[in-house]
Each structure stands twice: as structure tokens, then as C-alpha cells.
Amino acid sequence: MAEPISMDMAFLILAAAVATFLTRIGGYVLINRMKTIPPRMEQALNAVPAAVLTTLVAPAFFDGGWDVKIAMLVALVVSLRYPGLLMLVAGWAAAMICRHLLGF
């Protein structure tokens, strides 16, 4: 039988939820109060998608096996020329070929 959540754990969960909410709503309120977005802030906001993608992809690339590395490299090369869906299919196909035919 599972133990009930302690008061300390409940407080920690609540505090994390409040901090997450305030962080997200704070950025929204700050941007909406500005008449124009300063150029440096716009550059920083434009860099966010690349930073998020890097934090998602880098650990998988460095911790994954050769099948993951090859699939990511194939997806990268395909993404330079073709749209996203084709990139996903090419990466998936490369991973399946590596796993089932090459035995990685």
C-alpha cells in the first residue's frame, strides 16, 4: 500500500507549482507591458528554440548508442534539404536499419 504524502512533500510540490506559474506568467506580463520589444530581447527570444532543441538532443546523442547517433546524423542531413516530416521518417528509418539489420 502506498504511503500518504507528507506535509513537507505536499508543500514542496505546491511551491514548485507556484514558482513555475509565476515564471511563466511573469514573462507574459512583462512582454505585454512593453510598447516595443528591445532588439537585444528579441534576439534572446529568437535564440530560445535552438537552446531548447539543443538541451533535448545533446543528451540523447552523447548517451545513446551508435543507432541513435547515426539516426540523428541522418535526420540532420535530411533536414537541411527536406521538410520536418521527411526528416523524422528518415531518422526513424535509420534507427530501425541500425537496430534490425546492422545489430547496433
N, C-alpha and C positions, 0 to 999 in steps of 0.2 A: 504494500500500500504506500502511496506517495505521501511524503511529509507535507504538511501545510507550509505556506510561505511565511518566513519570519518577518517581523516588522521592519528589520533592517533591510532585508531584500526588497520588500514592497516599497520602502522609501527610496531605495536606490533606483528601482525601475521607474518610479514616479519622477524622480529628479532627472533621470536621463530623458524621459519623455518631455518634460518641461524645457530642458536645455535644447533638445532637438527642435521643438516647436518654436522657441524664441529665436534660435539661429535662423531658421527658415523664414519666419515671418519678418524678422528684423531686416533681412536683405531686401525683401519685397517692399517693405515700408520705406526704407532708405532710398531705393531706386525711384519709387513713385513720388517722393517729395522733391526730387531734383527736376528742374526745368529741362536741363540738358545733361547728358552724361559726359563727364570729362574724358578726353581722349585716352588717358592712361588707364582709367577704369574700364573703358570699352575694350582696350587691348587685353586687360586682365580677364575680362569676362569672355572674350573670344578664345583665350587660351584654356579655359576650363574643360571643354570637351576632350581636347588632346591629353590633358593631365589625367582626367578620369579614365580614358581609354588605356593610357599607359599603366595606371595602377591596377587595372583589371587584367591586362595582357601580360605584363612583365613577370609576375609570379608564376603564371602557368607556363610561360616559355622557359624560365630558368629551373623550375622544379619538375616540369613534365619530362616525359621520356622522348626518345627520338621521333616517335609518331606525332607527338604534339608539336615539336619543333618543325618538322617537315610540313605538317598541315598548316601551321601558322605562316611559314615562309611561302608556301604555295598560295595561300589566301592573300598575303601581302602583294605578291606579284600580280595575281589576277585582279586585285582591287585597283591597281594602277591603270588598268585599261577598261575594265568592265564594271557594271553596277553591283550594288551590295549583295543582292540575292545570288548572283552568279559566284561572287566571292565566297559566300557561305557554303554553297554547294561544292565548289572546288576544294575548300578546306576540309569539309566533311569527307569528300571522296578520297582525298589524300590520306586522311587519318584512317579510313577503312582499308585502303590498299596497304598502308603500312602495317596495320594490325593483322589483317587476314591473309595477305599474300606474302608479305615480307617477314612477318613474325616479330615485329618490334613490340 
